[in-house]
Amino acid sequence: MESVTGAFAGAAFALFGAALLVWTGARTIQRAPVALGVSPVASAALATLFGVLFLVLGVWCFTRI
């Protein structure tokens, strides 16, 4: 039963992290703001950091199955 929970959590984290990285990359390429009212460099860097963090967390969950 724990493997099902780990697989679900890993999939959720990995999908969210990948989607956040794709979205941040698309917004950066279009020179559109990643977050309104925040420095463009800081918001892109923070979104990239969290995207990578969630992707790594998803992979880590998959390795624990």
C-alpha positions as CSV (number, residue, x, y, z in Angstrom):
1,M,0.0,0.0,0.0
2,E,2.9,2.4,0.7
3,S,4.1,1.9,-2.9
4,V,0.9,3.3,-4.3
5,T,1.1,6.4,-2.1
6,G,4.8,6.9,-3.0
7,A,4.0,6.5,-6.7
8,F,1.1,9.0,-6.5
9,A,3.3,11.5,-4.5
10,G,6.2,11.1,-6.9
11,A,4.0,11.6,-9.9
12,A,2.3,14.7,-8.4
13,F,5.6,16.3,-7.5
14,A,7.4,15.4,-10.7
15,L,4.5,16.7,-12.9
16,F,4.2,19.9,-10.9
17,G,7.9,20.5,-11.0
18,A,8.1,19.8,-14.8
19,A,5.1,22.0,-15.5
20,L,6.5,24.9,-13.4
21,L,9.8,24.7,-15.3
22,V,8.1,24.6,-18.7
23,W,5.9,27.5,-17.8
24,T,8.7,29.6,-16.3
25,G,10.8,28.9,-19.4
26,A,8.0,29.9,-21.8
27,R,7.3,33.1,-19.8
28,T,11.1,34.0,-19.8
29,I,11.5,33.4,-23.5
30,Q,8.5,35.6,-24.3
31,R,9.9,38.2,-21.9
32,A,6.7,38.2,-20.0
33,P,6.6,38.6,-16.2
34,V,6.7,35.3,-14.2
35,A,5.1,37.1,-11.2
36,L,3.5,40.5,-11.2
37,G,4.9,43.1,-9.0
38,V,8.2,41.3,-8.5
39,S,11.7,41.7,-10.0
40,P,11.7,39.6,-13.3
41,V,15.1,38.1,-12.4
42,A,14.2,37.2,-8.9
43,S,10.8,35.7,-9.9
44,A,12.3,33.6,-12.7
45,A,15.1,32.4,-10.4
46,L,12.8,31.5,-7.6
47,A,10.3,29.7,-9.9
48,T,13.2,27.8,-11.5
49,L,14.5,26.8,-8.1
50,F,11.2,25.5,-6.9
51,G,10.6,23.7,-10.2
52,V,13.8,21.9,-9.8
53,L,13.1,21.2,-6.1
54,F,9.7,19.6,-6.9
55,L,11.2,17.6,-9.7
56,V,13.9,16.2,-7.5
57,L,11.4,15.5,-4.8
58,G,9.3,13.6,-7.2
59,V,12.3,11.5,-8.4
60,W,13.2,10.9,-4.7
61,C,9.7,9.6,-4.0
62,F,10.0,7.2,-7.0
63,T,13.3,5.9,-5.6
64,R,11.7,5.1,-2.2
65,I,9.1,2.7,-3.8
